[in-house]
Amino acid sequence: EWVPLAQFSTGSENHYGCFLIDLEDLAAKQFDRMRSVTRFFK
């Protein structure tokens, strides 16, 4: 299961960014496996 570590504004009203990490990677402190994702509003 992927969980967000942080969400951040991109300066746009249409989308925002977030950092996601798998729960197992978080428990193992493997932050190098984190992903940056852009999410769009409808």
FILUMZA-561677 format. One line per 3 residues: for each residue x, y, z of C-alpha. Coordinates in pm, 1 decimal. Example, Ala and Ser with C-alpha at 12.3 -4.5 7.8 and 13.67 -1.06 7.14 Angstrom:
2
1230.0:-450.0:780.0 ~ 1367.0:-106.0:714.0
This chain:
42
0.0:0.0:0.0 ~ 132.7:341.3:-99.2 ~ 94.3:631.8:143.4
169.4:1003.7:98.0 ~ 464.8:1146.5:289.3 ~ 405.6:1505.9:181.5
188.5:1710.2:-51.0 ~ 296.4:2039.1:-201.7 ~ 157.0:2317.4:-414.9
286.5:2354.8:-768.1 ~ 156.0:2708.9:-809.7 ~ -119.1:2583.9:-1039.6
-490.3:2556.8:-973.9 ~ -500.7:2242.1:-1189.5 ~ -259.5:2008.5:-1011.4
-42.8:1947.0:-704.4 ~ 250.9:1725.3:-622.9 ~ 310.3:1462.6:-358.0
571.1:1213.5:-244.8 ~ 446.7:854.6:-206.8 ~ 615.8:559.9:-40.0
520.8:196.0:7.3 ~ 444.5:106.3:370.2 ~ 708.2:-169.1:373.5
971.6:70.2:239.9 ~ 871.7:327.6:500.8 ~ 903.6:70.6:779.8
1248.7:-25.6:648.1 ~ 1345.8:345.8:613.6 ~ 1418.3:299.5:243.6
1343.3:655.6:140.6 ~ 1533.6:612.0:-185.2 ~ 1231.1:412.4:-305.8
995.7:709.8:-263.0 ~ 814.1:840.6:-573.7 ~ 717.9:1191.3:-676.1
369.3:1212.0:-827.7 ~ 167.4:1489.2:-991.1 ~ -205.3:1474.2:-929.0
-456.0:1663.5:-1140.0 ~ -788.5:1809.0:-1030.6 ~ -1094.1:1739.4:-1241.9
